[in-house]
Amino acid sequence: MEIVGQPGKQQTINPPPNFGDLPAEHSRYETARVVVWPVPFERTTTYKHGTSRGPGAIIDASRNMETYDDELGCEIFEKIGGIATAAPLPTQEAPLEKVIADLHTAALQFLSDGKCFVMLGGEHSITAPAVAACAKKFPHLSVLQIDAHADLRDTYQESKWSHACAMRRVVEICPAVQVGIRAISSEEAEIIPRLPTKIFWAKDIAHRPPEEWVPHVVASLTENVYLTVDLDGFDPSYVPATGTPEPGGLNWHQVTSLIREVARKRKIVSMDVVELLPQPGDHASDFLAAKLIYKAIGYIFLR
């Protein structure tokens, strides 16, 4: 596995090589507990294009955030033993099935090396092969999805690996809990009762404080959890930079409260953050994604 070394301060590299602009002693693969893994996959996008630029934008933003966390009271990267950054996985040239297989193989390698990986998309199609790898290592796995869309179609535009089918492929591996959903097709509405998933609809939770619904989400999850965050799970007033923004979503406090409580009560084994579509003049969305990842890492390891 190729791992990017310590970069200089130049900010024009795309994607920048090191999450958090961390010093060399805290970003070595051999000693880091976490690996940030850019996967600029964009092969089935159907509306606005540009998610392949998402991983680079997130890493770039992360290099400008404060690494001391006021909530956890520490430099997270120091406390957990370091965060390495993997080289981006090539995704645009090979046949789609080979890319999916390569994702699975790479995820297995990270897990075999004892790492918790944080995969940066790209589109949501990358989640299922990573979940399949985690399911081989961790028994009693379930997936927590934060998203606007159910992504439960069996196929879409003649592809079973479309972003619109991401969670259908996941529930073929293990059960799921879906939070913030507010956009489904008639096909999905018909099949949902027969699938191994539980949905917490945005209409039922978006205007309620976390303490009223988060415990029910946690209780629906198994012992080991893979976390997938599609950034359009946030309301567009928080993250407008997505390909398919949907009104009526979650806010920062709700999402971080959910992840914090899941990390406290369950074991989050790895995660991904997907579907950022960087927009000129909107660096706030990129920064939110970077900050969310850093906080989640802190919650996972400092619970």
C-alpha positions as CSV (number, residue, x, y, z in Angstrom):
1,M,0.0,0.0,0.0
2,E,1.5,3.3,-1.1
3,I,1.4,5.9,1.7
4,V,2.1,9.6,1.1
5,G,4.9,11.1,3.1
6,Q,5.1,14.4,5.0
7,P,4.3,17.3,2.6
8,G,5.5,20.8,2.6
9,K,3.3,23.8,3.2
10,Q,2.3,24.4,-0.4
11,Q,-1.5,24.3,-0.8
12,T,-1.7,23.8,-4.6
13,I,-1.2,20.0,-4.7
14,N,-4.4,18.2,-5.8
15,P,-5.2,16.3,-3.8
16,P,-3.0,17.6,-0.9
17,P,-1.1,14.7,0.5
18,N,-1.6,14.8,4.2
19,F,-4.9,15.1,6.3
20,G,-4.6,17.8,8.9
21,D,-1.1,18.8,7.8
22,L,0.2,16.6,10.5
23,P,3.9,16.4,11.4
24,A,5.8,13.3,10.1
25,E,5.9,11.6,13.5
26,H,2.1,11.6,13.7
27,S,1.3,10.7,10.1
28,R,3.4,7.5,9.6
29,Y,1.4,4.5,8.4
30,E,3.3,2.1,10.6
31,T,2.3,3.8,13.8
32,A,-1.0,5.5,12.9
33,R,-4.3,3.9,14.2
34,V,-6.3,5.7,11.5
35,V,-5.8,5.9,7.7
36,V,-7.5,8.6,5.7
37,W,-8.1,7.1,2.3
38,P,-9.0,9.3,-0.7
39,V,-11.1,7.5,-3.3
40,P,-12.0,10.0,-6.1
41,F,-14.6,7.6,-7.6
42,E,-17.1,9.2,-10.0
43,R,-18.5,6.8,-12.5
44,T,-22.3,6.8,-12.1
45,T,-23.2,10.4,-11.3
46,T,-26.6,11.4,-12.7
47,Y,-27.1,15.1,-11.9
48,K,-24.3,17.5,-11.0
49,H,-20.8,16.3,-11.6
50,G,-17.6,16.9,-9.7
51,T,-17.5,14.5,-6.7
52,S,-14.1,13.2,-7.8
53,R,-12.7,16.5,-6.5
54,G,-14.3,15.8,-3.1
55,P,-11.4,14.0,-1.4
56,G,-8.8,16.6,-2.4
57,A,-11.1,19.4,-1.2
58,I,-11.6,17.7,2.2
59,I,-7.9,17.1,2.7
60,D,-7.1,20.6,1.6
61,A,-9.6,22.0,4.1
62,S,-8.3,19.8,6.9
63,R,-4.9,21.3,6.6
64,N,-6.3,24.6,7.7
65,M,-8.4,23.4,10.7
66,E,-7.4,23.6,14.4
67,T,-6.3,20.2,15.5
68,Y,-7.1,20.9,19.2
69,D,-10.6,19.8,19.9
70,D,-12.3,21.9,22.6
71,E,-15.0,19.3,23.3
72,L,-12.5,16.4,23.8
73,G,-9.9,18.7,25.3
74,C,-6.9,17.4,23.4
75,E,-5.0,17.3,20.1
76,I,-6.9,14.2,18.8
77,F,-4.1,13.1,16.4
78,E,-1.6,13.0,19.3
79,K,-3.9,11.3,21.7
80,I,-4.8,8.4,19.4
81,G,-1.3,7.7,18.0
82,G,-1.5,9.4,14.6
83,I,-3.4,9.7,11.4
84,A,-1.8,8.5,8.1
85,T,-3.0,9.5,4.7
86,A,-3.1,6.9,1.9
87,A,-2.4,7.6,-1.8
88,P,-5.6,8.2,-3.8
89,L,-6.9,4.9,-5.3
90,P,-7.1,5.1,-9.1
91,T,-10.7,4.8,-10.1
92,Q,-11.5,6.4,-13.4
93,E,-9.8,4.2,-16.0
94,A,-10.3,0.5,-15.1
95,P,-13.6,-1.3,-15.7
96,L,-16.1,-0.6,-13.0
97,E,-16.1,-4.2,-11.6
98,K,-12.3,-4.1,-11.3
99,V,-12.4,-0.8,-9.4
100,I,-15.0,-2.3,-7.0
101,A,-12.7,-5.4,-6.5
102,D,-9.7,-3.1,-5.9
103,L,-11.6,-1.2,-3.3
104,H,-12.4,-4.4,-1.5
105,T,-8.8,-5.6,-1.6
106,A,-7.4,-2.3,-0.4
107,A,-9.9,-2.2,2.5
108,L,-9.0,-5.7,3.5
109,Q,-5.3,-4.7,3.6
110,F,-6.0,-1.7,5.9
111,L,-7.9,-3.9,8.2
112,S,-5.3,-6.6,8.1
113,D,-2.7,-4.0,9.1
114,G,-4.9,-3.1,12.1
115,K,-6.1,0.2,10.8
116,C,-9.4,2.0,11.0
117,F,-9.9,3.6,7.6
118,V,-11.8,6.7,6.8
119,M,-12.6,6.6,3.1
120,L,-13.2,9.9,1.3
121,G,-15.5,9.9,-1.7
122,G,-16.3,10.4,-4.5
123,E,-19.7,9.0,-5.0
124,H,-21.6,6.6,-2.7
125,S,-20.9,3.5,-4.8
126,I,-17.7,3.0,-2.9
127,T,-19.3,2.0,0.3
128,A,-20.4,-1.6,-0.4
129,P,-17.0,-3.1,-1.1
130,A,-15.6,-1.4,2.0
131,V,-18.5,-2.8,4.1
132,A,-17.9,-6.3,2.6
133,A,-14.3,-6.1,3.8
134,C,-15.3,-5.1,7.3
135,A,-17.9,-7.8,7.5
136,K,-15.1,-10.4,7.0
137,K,-13.2,-9.1,10.0
138,F,-15.9,-7.9,12.4
139,P,-18.9,-10.2,13.3
140,H,-22.3,-8.8,14.0
141,L,-21.7,-5.8,11.7
142,S,-24.4,-3.3,10.8
143,V,-24.2,-0.1,8.8
144,L,-25.3,3.4,10.0
145,Q,-26.1,5.6,7.0
146,I,-26.6,9.3,7.3
147,D,-28.1,10.5,4.0
148,A,-31.0,12.2,2.3
149,H,-31.5,9.3,-0.1
150,A,-32.3,5.7,0.7
151,D,-30.1,4.4,-2.2
152,L,-32.0,1.1,-2.2
153,R,-32.7,0.6,-5.9
154,D,-31.7,-2.8,-7.2
155,T,-30.3,-1.2,-10.4
156,Y,-30.3,2.2,-11.8
157,Q,-29.5,3.2,-15.4
158,E,-28.6,-0.5,-16.0
159,S,-25.9,-0.5,-13.3
160,K,-26.1,-2.4,-10.0
161,W,-23.1,-0.3,-8.8
162,S,-24.9,3.1,-9.3
163,H,-24.8,5.5,-6.4
164,A,-28.5,5.1,-6.3
165,C,-28.0,1.4,-5.4
166,A,-25.3,1.8,-2.8
167,M,-27.3,0.7,0.2
168,R,-29.1,-2.1,-1.7
169,R,-25.7,-3.6,-2.2
170,V,-24.9,-3.0,1.5
171,V,-28.1,-4.7,2.9
172,E,-27.1,-7.8,0.8
173,I,-24.1,-7.9,3.2
174,C,-25.5,-6.9,6.6
175,P,-28.4,-4.9,8.1
176,A,-28.5,-1.2,8.0
177,V,-30.0,1.8,9.9
178,Q,-30.7,4.8,7.7
179,V,-31.0,8.3,9.3
180,G,-32.2,11.5,7.7
181,I,-33.8,9.9,4.7
182,R,-36.2,12.2,2.8
183,A,-36.0,11.2,-0.9
184,I,-37.1,7.7,-2.2
185,S,-38.5,6.3,-5.4
186,S,-41.7,4.3,-5.7
187,E,-39.6,1.2,-6.3
188,E,-37.8,1.8,-3.0
189,A,-41.0,2.5,-1.1
190,E,-42.4,-0.8,-2.2
191,I,-39.3,-2.9,-1.3
192,I,-38.3,-1.3,2.0
193,P,-40.6,-3.4,4.2
194,R,-38.9,-6.5,2.9
195,L,-35.3,-5.3,3.3
196,P,-33.1,-5.6,6.4
197,T,-33.0,-1.9,7.2
198,K,-34.6,0.5,9.6
199,I,-35.2,4.1,8.5
200,F,-35.4,7.2,10.7
201,W,-37.1,9.6,8.4
202,A,-35.9,13.2,8.4
203,K,-39.6,14.4,8.7
204,D,-39.7,12.6,12.1
205,I,-36.4,13.7,13.6
206,A,-35.1,16.9,11.9
207,H,-37.1,19.2,14.2
208,R,-36.5,17.1,17.4
209,P,-33.6,17.3,19.8
210,P,-31.1,14.4,19.5
211,E,-31.9,13.0,22.9
212,E,-35.4,12.2,21.7
213,W,-34.3,9.9,18.8
214,V,-30.6,9.1,19.0
215,P,-31.0,6.4,21.6
216,H,-33.4,4.6,19.3
217,V,-30.9,4.7,16.5
218,V,-28.2,3.3,18.7
219,A,-30.5,0.5,20.0
220,S,-31.2,-0.5,16.4
221,L,-27.5,-1.1,15.7
222,T,-25.4,-4.2,16.2
223,E,-22.2,-4.4,18.3
224,N,-19.9,-3.5,15.4
225,V,-20.8,-0.6,13.1
226,Y,-19.6,0.8,9.8
227,L,-20.5,4.5,9.4
228,T,-21.3,6.0,6.0
229,V,-22.0,9.7,5.8
230,D,-23.4,11.1,2.6
231,L,-23.0,14.9,3.1
232,D,-26.5,15.5,1.6
233,G,-27.8,14.1,4.9
234,F,-27.1,17.6,6.2
235,D,-29.6,20.3,5.3
236,P,-28.4,22.3,2.3
237,S,-28.1,25.3,4.5
238,Y,-25.2,23.5,6.2
239,V,-23.7,21.7,3.2
240,P,-24.9,23.1,-0.2
241,A,-22.0,21.5,-2.0
242,T,-23.5,18.2,-3.0
243,G,-24.7,16.8,-6.3
244,T,-28.3,16.3,-5.2
245,P,-29.2,18.6,-2.3
246,E,-32.5,17.9,-0.5
247,P,-34.2,20.4,1.8
248,G,-35.3,19.4,5.3
249,G,-32.1,17.7,6.5
250,L,-30.1,17.4,9.7
251,N,-27.9,20.0,11.3
252,W,-24.3,19.9,12.7
253,H,-25.4,19.3,16.3
254,Q,-27.8,16.5,15.4
255,V,-25.2,14.6,13.3
256,T,-22.3,15.0,15.7
257,S,-24.5,14.0,18.7
258,L,-25.5,10.9,16.8
259,I,-22.0,9.9,15.9
260,R,-20.8,10.6,19.4
261,E,-23.4,8.4,21.0
262,V,-22.9,5.6,18.6
263,A,-19.1,5.7,19.2
264,R,-19.8,5.6,23.0
265,K,-22.2,2.6,22.9
266,R,-21.0,0.7,19.9
267,K,-17.7,0.0,18.1
268,I,-17.3,2.0,14.8
269,V,-14.9,-0.1,12.9
270,S,-14.3,2.2,9.9
271,M,-16.2,4.9,8.0
272,D,-16.6,6.9,4.8
273,V,-17.7,10.4,4.0
274,V,-19.0,10.8,0.4
275,E,-20.7,13.0,-2.2
276,L,-19.0,16.3,-1.5
277,L,-19.1,18.3,-4.8
278,P,-16.7,21.3,-4.2
279,Q,-18.1,24.6,-5.4
280,P,-16.1,27.8,-6.1
281,G,-16.5,30.2,-3.2
282,D,-18.0,27.6,-0.9
283,H,-15.1,26.3,1.2
284,A,-17.4,26.0,4.3
285,S,-18.8,22.7,3.0
286,D,-15.3,21.3,2.5
287,F,-14.3,22.5,6.0
288,L,-17.4,21.0,7.6
289,A,-16.6,17.6,6.0
290,A,-13.0,17.8,7.3
291,K,-14.0,18.8,10.8
292,L,-16.7,16.1,10.9
293,I,-14.1,13.4,10.1
294,Y,-11.7,14.7,12.7
295,K,-14.4,14.8,15.4
296,A,-15.6,11.3,14.4
297,I,-12.1,10.0,14.8
298,G,-11.9,11.5,18.2
299,Y,-15.3,10.1,19.2
300,I,-14.3,6.6,18.0
301,F,-11.0,6.4,19.8
302,L,-11.5,8.6,22.9
303,R,-14.9,7.3,23.9
